[in-house]
């Protein structure tokens, strides 16, 4: 039966047939089933062991699942007329449902991502990936075959856990539609993270055997970190809600339980996107999260198809980078606290700093991706430099150069990053200007955004310069240099210049510059001059990096053109 199904799938997607035939062996299915049932049994028995007994009543020991008056954190245990302990079965079932949701979500996303990255690394090592590229299948068919086929055994484990998950959810009095909505969120999240894993597998092959562990470990670390640090103090009234939307564990449905033990569950009940009350119901929140996932999936798949068809191509075109910046800015800006900052005449103190600070953190992640996604490598830049040199010698106008820098796929990415930064800073500045914050906080926020934009352009110029090095490990060097420039200066400044109040101009050349501008030192003597000098310094450093890159590109273009012409003369 299974073999027949696999063969029918092979007619629809040969790559999926190839993946399933190699993985869905009887031994593998039995092992996956055993792991699933054993894990469910251990989880169920661990919660069974936490239930109160008659001995708990006799000893007067409180228990989480008792129904009496709460004393010392947990309620006291009560008995019915037959002497049986009255148990809060709804809370007990909800705890099973919650833990099973977390385990399945983390396992599905992290383990599936590991398998996908490792599979691509294995294909690359065996030189079979190029063979797959040459097959008559479309790139979409091949990539879908990977996503559906490589984690097939994980799907078996998850599907076998669904009955217990569904039973515990219904027993906890969670509506069936909310449970189904949660399943839709997990499927959408899997699509995004699996697509990102495939993209990382294609562009990060230079990491070698460490690649799969790094990708899956980073994802698991983010899921756990956000769950542990944000969930306990989660507020849907600021941009932190975006982190909750992209972590399925924040969207686990919950029942109406009158218990102090469930008060720390992250809830989107107060979530507004701009003025839309998205958090009014769980289903609308889940639908909004799915929309966010599909927007992310669209851009990741644009990168996937480009990198799969041509390993030397940039992950995104400049046109798509502008579209990504617009979409991302609209999504995260809608997550800001509009109710307090825009519609409340007297907003909370530090509300503007809190919102703009978090929005800048999210934009930092965006621009790190954009720098990696649209910065071409050395070979591509050499081809472009040769083309530009020939174009220049023919005396054609400069308008074509500007147009090429804005839209061209092979041109340096610095101007495109600057345009993206202008778009992002403009959107955030409009939000600041229409807010109800006082004029001083507005000025500080706009200065912070100016520093953030200039840093993004500076990092782009530095990365592009390093990528033009004559070194086989250019990508590794670019990553290392960029991370060092971001991480090391604040550490060194913290050691040698621990007080930004006294050394503000030095700190303004680090990644901490937007934070210092957003919450300036208490002593403001000469601060305006300090900001002016720091901004001039940013522009000077960026100009120096750009001039260095242009000089090297001009030299490379001249050398490549001479070599090409001499080769043609020799051939004649």
Long-range contacts (C-beta under 8 A, 24 or more apart in sequence): 13-137, 13-141, 13-144, 13-145, 13-148, 14-135, 14-137, 14-141, 14-145, 15-132, 15-137, 15-141, 15-142, 15-144, 15-145, 15-146, 15-149, 16-144, 16-145, 16-148, 16-149, 17-145, 18-145, 18-149, 19-145, 19-146, 19-148, 19-149, 19-150, 19-152, 20-149, 20-152, 23-149, 23-150, 23-152, 23-153, 24-152, 24-153, 28-153, 29-153, 29-156, 31-153, 32-153, 32-154, 32-156, 32-157, 32-160, 33-156, 33-157, 33-160, 35-157, 36-156, 36-157, 36-158, 36-160, 36-161, 37-160, 39-103, 39-157, 39-161, 40-100, 40-160, 40-161, 40-164, 43-96, 43-99, 43-100, 43-103, 44-96, 44-164, 47-92, 47-95, 47-96, 47-99, 50-92, 51-85, 51-87, 51-92, 52-77, 52-85, 52-87, 53-85, 54-79, 54-83, 54-85, 56-85, 57-85, 64-91, 64-261, 65-89, 65-91, 65-92, 70-260, 74-261, 88-259, 89-171, 90-171, 90-172, 90-173, 90-255, 90-257, 91-172, 91-257, 91-259, 91-261, 91-262, 93-168, 93-169, 93-171, 93-172, 94-168, 94-172, 94-174, 94-254, 94-255, 94-257, 94-262, 96-164, 96-168, 97-165, 97-168, 97-169, 97-172, 97-174, 97-252, 98-252, 98-254, 100-161, 100-164, 100-165, 100-168, 101-165, 101-182, 101-248, 101-249, 101-252, 102-227, 102-249, 102-252, 104-158, 104-161, 104-165, 104-186, 105-186, 105-189, 105-223, 105-248, 105-249, 106-220, 106-223, 106-224, 106-249, 107-154, 107-157, 107-158, 108-151, 108-154, 108-158, 108-186, 108-190, 109-189, 109-190, 109-193, 109-219, 109-220, 109-223, 109-248, 110-216, 110-219, 110-220, 110-223, 111-151, 111-154, 111-216, 112-150, 112-151, 112-154, 112-190, 112-193, 112-194, 112-197, 113-193, 113-194, 113-196, 113-197, 113-215, 113-216, 113-219, 114-197, 114-212, 114-213, 114-215, 114-216, 115-150, 115-151, 115-154, 116-146, 116-147, 116-150, 116-151, 116-194, 116-197, 116-198, 116-201, 117-197, 117-198, 117-200, 117-201, 117-204, 117-211, 117-212, 117-215, 117-216, 118-211, 118-212, 119-146, 119-150, 119-201, 120-146, 120-198, 120-201, 120-202, 120-205, 121-201, 121-205, 121-208, 121-209, 121-211, 121-212, 124-205, 133-308, 133-309, 139-304, 139-305, 139-308, 139-309, 140-301, 140-305, 142-308, 143-195, 143-198, 143-301, 143-304, 143-305, 143-308, 146-198, 147-191, 147-194, 147-195, 147-198, 151-194, 169-253, 172-255, 173-255, 173-256, 174-253, 174-254, 174-255, 175-253, 177-283, 178-253, 178-282, 178-283, 178-286, 179-253, 181-253, 181-282, 181-283, 181-286, 181-287, 182-248, 182-251, 182-252, 182-253, 182-286, 184-286, 184-290, 185-248, 185-251, 185-286, 185-289, 185-290, 185-293, 186-248, 188-289, 188-290, 188-293, 188-294, 188-297, 189-246, 189-248, 189-293, 191-293, 191-297, 192-246, 192-293, 192-296, 192-297, 192-300, 193-219, 195-297, 195-300, 195-301, 195-304, 196-300, 198-304, 199-300, 199-303, 199-304, 199-307, 199-315, 202-304, 202-307, 202-308, 202-311, 203-307, 203-315, 203-372, 206-473, 206-475, 206-476, 207-476, 222-247, 223-247, 223-249, 226-250, 230-266, 231-264, 231-265, 231-266, 232-264, 234-266, 234-267, 235-270, 236-267, 236-268, 236-269, 236-270, 236-271, 236-272, 236-279, 237-270, 237-271, 237-272, 237-337, 237-339, 237-340, 238-335, 238-336, 238-337, 238-354, 238-355, 238-358, 239-332, 239-335, 239-336, 239-355, 239-358, 239-359, 239-362, 240-358, 241-268, 241-271, 241-335, 242-331, 242-332, 242-335, 242-362, 244-268, 245-288, 245-289, 245-292, 245-335, 246-289, 246-292, 246-293, 246-296, 251-282, 251-285, 251-286, 251-289, 253-282, 272-338, 272-339, 273-334, 273-335, 274-333, 274-334, 274-338, 275-338, 276-334, 292-331, 295-327, 295-331, 299-323, 299-324, 299-327, 303-373, 312-377, 312-379, 312-380, 313-409, 314-373, 314-374, 314-375, 314-376, 314-380, 314-409, 314-413, 315-372, 315-373, 315-374, 316-370, 316-373, 316-374, 317-374, 317-409, 318-374, 318-406, 318-407, 318-408, 318-409, 318-413, 318-416, 319-407, 321-370, 321-373, 321-374, 321-416, 321-420, 322-416, 322-419, 322-420, 322-423, 324-366, 324-370, 325-366, 325-370, 325-420, 325-423, 325-424, 326-423, 328-362, 328-363, 328-366, 329-363, 329-423, 329-424, 329-427, 329-428, 330-427, 332-359, 332-362, 332-363, 333-359, 333-427, 333-428, 333-431, 336-431, 341-431, 341-435, 341-436, 341-437, 342-434, 342-435, 342-436, 344-436, 345-436, 346-436, 347-435, 347-436, 347-437, 351-437, 352-432, 352-435, 352-437, 352-441, 352-442, 352-445, 353-441, 353-444, 353-445, 353-518, 353-519, 356-428, 356-432, 356-445, 356-448, 356-449, 356-518, 357-514, 357-515, 357-518, 359-428, 360-428, 360-448, 360-449, 360-452, 360-514, 363-424, 363-428, 363-452, 363-456, 364-452, 366-424, 367-417, 367-420, 367-421, 367-424, 367-456, 367-459, 367-460, 368-459, 368-482, 370-413, 370-417, 370-420, 371-413, 371-417, 371-456, 371-459, 371-460, 371-463, 371-482, 372-463, 374-413, 374-416, 374-417, 375-412, 375-413, 375-460, 375-463, 375-464, 375-467, 375-478, 376-409, 376-410, 376-411, 376-412, 376-413, 376-467, 377-467, 377-474, 377-475, 378-467, 378-468, 378-469, 378-470, 378-474, 380-410, 381-410, 381-412, 381-467, 381-468, 381-553, 381-556, 382-556, 382-557, 382-560, 383-410, 383-560, 384-408, 384-410, 384-411, 384-412, 384-553, 385-553, 385-554, 385-556, 385-557, 385-560, 386-556, 386-557, 386-560, 386-561, 386-564, 387-557, 388-553, 388-557, 389-554, 389-557, 389-558, 389-560, 389-561, 390-561, 412-464, 412-549, 412-553, 413-460, 413-464, 414-457, 414-460, 414-461, 414-464, 414-546, 414-549, 417-456, 417-457, 417-460, 418-457, 418-460, 420-456, 421-452, 421-453, 421-454, 421-456, 421-457, 422-453, 424-453, 425-449, 425-450, 425-452, 425-453, 444-517, 444-518, 444-519, 444-520, 445-518, 447-517, 447-518, 447-531, 448-513, 448-514, 448-515, 448-517, 448-518, 449-514, 450-517, 450-535, 451-508, 451-513, 451-514, 451-517, 451-534, 451-535, 451-538, 452-513, 452-514, 454-535, 454-538, 454-539, 454-542, 455-511, 455-513, 455-514, 455-538, 457-542, 458-538, 458-541, 458-542, 458-545, 459-485, 459-486, 461-542, 461-545, 461-546, 461-549, 462-545, 464-549, 465-545, 465-548, 465-549, 465-552, 468-549, 468-552, 468-553, 468-556, 486-511, 487-511, 504-530, 505-530, 505-533, 505-534, 508-534, 508-537, 509-534, 509-537, 509-538, 509-541
